[in-house]
Amino acid sequence: MPWIEANGASLRYELSGSGKDTLVLVHEAGGCLESFDDALPALEKEFRVLRYDQRGFGFSEKVRELTFEGVVADLAALLDALKITSPVYMAGCAMGADFSVGFASRFPARVAKLAIASPNIGHNGARSASSLDRAAVVEREGVRVSMQASHDRSYPENMRALDRERFKRYQSRWVCNTPASFKAQAIMMSTADLTPAYTKITAPTLVIGCTYDPLRTPEKAQRVANALAGSKYIVADTGHFMHLETPQLFVDTVVPFFKGR
């Protein structure tokens, strides 16, 4: 998989598939482009698929500071570097949904359709203190110290039971992240409020509430759909990381929306 200089950072990416339309997949917090491995073969039959490691994660350049605007600008610069000028389809889950929303609101002409699972709305200030406390522990003691508590919330037992080897692969990747990146991401998101962004999105949008997501409940996803004029809202029997926990359901949900089937 190649790397490319974009917006002042070295980003790892993969462009695969043979479709005429480009689908951009945006991974979750602590994720990487491999987060979409199990969904990729089916998606490649329908689209040219762009996956990439966000700045600070996977094998992209590591940092000690992140800004939301910078992460969004990274994707714009990556598309420019790859000479992808036509509007793209975008899909993101959990924090990947946040960055997809950020991109679609700042660059509306570059997004044809948007699909977001477990999105967020409202100000993060209410939970920022606990997030920053956890980030400080991770920085001091390492990523592994927070793994069980984090995954008990985000990847519940009923989702693990669907494919335990898939869950183990996810954990093995996740624990290899750098403590500095986790802290930088926590600081970045501690004051985030995407509420104003939803009014700036013009692309047709599918909002997915996930039944087994205690972090970003279907009720919160419904609030997002209400804030997005003309959006489509559905509830899916999956968890916080839809693309990881139920990859086939992810494919079966987003492909018909993008293709208008």
N, C-alpha and C positions, 0 to 999 in steps of 0.2 A: 504494500500500500504506500503511495507516495505522500510527500510533504510539500507544502507550498507556503511561500511568504504572503501573508495577507494582513493588512492593518497593523503591521509591525510585529507580527507573531508568526512562528512556524506552526502551521496547522496540518495535522494528518487527516487525510480524507480518502474516500473511495468513491469512484463514479462507475456504476455498473448497470447492466440491464440494457434493453434495446428499444424501449418505448419511445415515441416521439415527444412525450411530455416528461418533464423533469419533476420528480418527487423528492423533496428535501426532508430528511428524517432528523429530528432534533432530540438528542438523548437526555435522560434524566440527570438529576444531581448525582455526582459521583460516577456517572456512567461513561460510556465511550461508544464508538461506532459499532462495536460488537454487541451492544445491547439489542440491536435489531437483527442479529444473525438468524434467529429461528423464523422470523417473518420474511427475511430477504428473498429466498427463492421464489415465493409466490409473487412478491412485489416486482421483481425483476422481469416477470413475464408481461407486466402491464406498463411499466414505466422505465425511464432512465432514472436510476436512484442515486442520490447524493447523500452519503453519510460522512460525518466528520467528528473529530474529537474537539470539543470546546476548549478554548484556551484554559490551561490549568489542569486539564484532565486527560485520561487516556495517554496517548503518546504525543500530544501537542505540547507546545512550550509551557513549562511550569512557571508560575508567578506567585507573588505574595500579596498582590492587590488585584481586585477585579472591580469593574463597574458594569452596571446593567447595560448602559449605552455602548460600552466598549464591546461586550459580548455580542450584542445585536449588530454592531458595525463590523465585527469579524465576519459574520455570515455574508453581509453585503459585499465585503471585500473579496471573500472567497468566490462568490458567484462572478464577480468582475474578473478575477484572475483566471477563472475557468471559461470566461467568455459566454456565460449563461445569461442571456439578455431577455429571453422571453419570460413571461410570468410563470411562476412555479407553483406546484401544489406543495403544501407543507403539512407535516403531521408531527405532533409532539405530545408527550405524556408527562404529567407531574410538572417538575420544573422545566422540562422541555416544552411543555405547553406555554409556560410563562414567556420563554424566549421567543417562541413562535408568535405569540400575541405581540410582543415588543417589536418584532420584525414587521409583522403585518400592519401594525399601526403606524410605524415610521416610514415604511416603504410600500404603501398600498398598491401602487402600480406594478409591483414585482410579484404579487401573490394572486394566483388565479382562484384557488380554493384553499380553505384552512380546516384542519381537523384537530381538535384538542381534547384530550382525556384528562380528567382530574385537574382542571384549571383552577386558578386562584382569583380572588377578588377581595377588595378591601385592603386596609393598611396592615402591614406585618408587625407594627409596633407592639401589639398585645402579646406576641409570642417571641419577640426578638431577644428578650433577656435570657430565656431558657435556651434559645438557639445559640446565643453567644457564649453562654456558660458551657454548653456541650462542646462548642468549637475550641474553647480554651483548654478543656480536658484533652481533647484530641491532639491539640498542638503540643501539650505537655507530655502525654503518655502514649500517643500513637493512635492510628485509625482503628485498630482491632478492638480497643477498649470500648468503643461505642457501637460495635457491630451488632451485638445481640439486641440491645434495646432499640436500635434504629430499625432493624429488619423485623422485629416483632410487630412494629407499627406498620411498616410499609409493605411487608411481604408475609401476610398471615398464614397460619398453618394450612387452612383449606386451599390456599393457592400453591403452597409448597407441595402438597400431596398430589397435585396434578402431574408433577414431573420433578422428582427430588434431585435428579442429576442436573436439571436446568437451574434449580435454585443453588446448588453447590457451585456451578460455574459462575453464577452471578456473584456469590459471596467471594469467590477466589479473585475475581476481577476487582471488586469493590474495595477489598482490604489493601490492594496495592496502590491506592491513591495516596497522595502526599498530605500530611497534616496541614501544611501551609495553604494548600488549595481549598481544603474544607473550611478553614478559618476565613479565608478571603471570600468564599462564597456566602458564608453565614453573615459576614459583615455587609456584603453587597445587598443581600436580600432583607436585612433587618429593617430597612426603612422603605422597602418597595411597596408601591401601591399602583396596581395595574388598572384600577377602576377607570381613570380618564382615557386609557388606551382603547378600551372597547368601543367608544364612540367614534374612533378614527378608523376602524376597520371597515373596509368596503367589500372585501371578498366574501362570497358565500361561505358560511362557517357551520361545521358540525361540532356540537358540544356534547361530550360524552360524560355522563355521571357514572361512577363506578360503585357498584353495590357494596363491595367489601373494602372500601377505602375509608378508614376512620380519620385520616389526616385531611383529606379534601372530599367531603361527603357529597353525595348526589344533590343534596340541598344547596350546597355551595355552587356546584356546577349549574344548577337551575338558575341561580342568581346571575351567573355569567351569561347564560342564554338569554335571560330577560334584559340584560344590558346590551345585547348585540341585536341590532335591528335585523329581522329576517333570518335569524339563525335557526338551525334545526337542532332539537334537543332529544337525546335518547338516554336510556339507562341500560348499562351492560353488566352482566354477571361476571365481574372481574375486580381486580384490586388496583392499588395505587399506581403500579407499573403495568398497565394493560399490555404493552408491547412485549414485555418480558414474561409476565405471568401467564398470559393467554395469547400467544402470538397469532394463532389461527383466527381467533375471534377478532383480533386487531385487524388482520387482513380482510376478513369477511365484512367488517364494519366500514372501514375507510375506502376500500376499492370501489364498491358500488356508489358511494357518495361522490368520489372524485370522477368516476366515469359516467355519472348520471343514469345509473341502471335502476 
